[in-house]
Amino acid sequence: MFDPIFTGLAWLLSFFYSLVPNYAVAIGLLTLAVMLLMFPLQAKAVRSQAALAKLQPEMKRIQQKYKDDPQEVQAQTMALFKEHGASPLGCALPLLVQMPTLFIMYRVLAGLVHKGADGFFDPRYLDKGSTLYQDLHGSKEMMSFGINLAETAADAAKVSFVAAIPFFILIAGVVATGYYQQRMITRNNPQQSADDNPMAKQAQALTKVMPLMYLLFGFTLPAGLNVYFLTSSIFRIGQQALIYKLHPDLLPGSGTPTVASRDVTPPKKASTNGSSSSSKSKPKPVTSGRVTPKKKKRR
């Protein structure tokens, strides 16, 4: 079912390799192409996340005000989301899309280094007349910058520690950029630091868990996927910086209005004697009182 997608991405990878005959560079260019395709979705997620973070105080006020009426809490919260263009689904959707993307990239890269019965590469999904196919076919390694991209760091460490050093450097880059990306999200949304904020706890947990996941993937998956992780993390860091530059209203302290700031206080009722307290304090205009001098009679 996914073979047409695998074949399409493999063709695109082959095209980039024909431009720059380097396996890591070609994988990086393919990753950038995929990330650019997903840019609208990712941008929407960043905007939704920033909007939700800034609406947290108002959401908490709604929960306290209607704590005895869960249906009203839900109705008021949805109205708040609609008014400010925020959507929890918009934040979660890119995360759901990342897993299929990772699976597709893994299958494409695994197809490139598929081994035949003789133990040599017999690439799948590639045109046999392409340069990428010709360079991989009959080989046992996919070397780029001193790293066999078809090998895992765990396998390289079994050979020797020195042989695994390039793998460790690549993994360190993946973990560092992944951690910085999560810290960047937290820094741009300081409202998420509240202890009683469910989104804050999720963000803090994600900041701690994601680098560990990158570390696990880095050791157990082929190094070619680490090139994908590193490139995608760097792209997302630049993407977030660009979005916040183009939309400074998403930054904390930009004064996004909330329902609470738009509450209208009803005017005070007039007193029963027909005059208000403000009218009592206002002096009455003097309409008369000027003394007109008497005219003298002429003799």
Buried (B, 14 or more C-beta within 10 A) or exposed (E): EEEEBBBEBBBBBBBBBEEEEBBBBBBBBBBBBBBEEBBEEBBBBBBBBBBBBBBBBBBEBBEEEBEEEEEEBEEBBEEBBEEBEBBEEBBEBBEEBEEEBBEBBBBBBBBBBEEEEEEEBBBBBBEEEBBBBEBBBEEEBBBBBEBBBBBBBEBBBEEEEEBBBBBBEBBEBBBBBBBBBBEBBBEBBEBBEBEEBEBBEEBBEBBEEBBEEBBEBBBEBBBBBBBBBBBBBBBBBEBBEEBBEEBEEBBBEEEBEBBEEEEEEEEEEEEEEEEBEEEEEEEEEEEEEEEEEEEEEEE
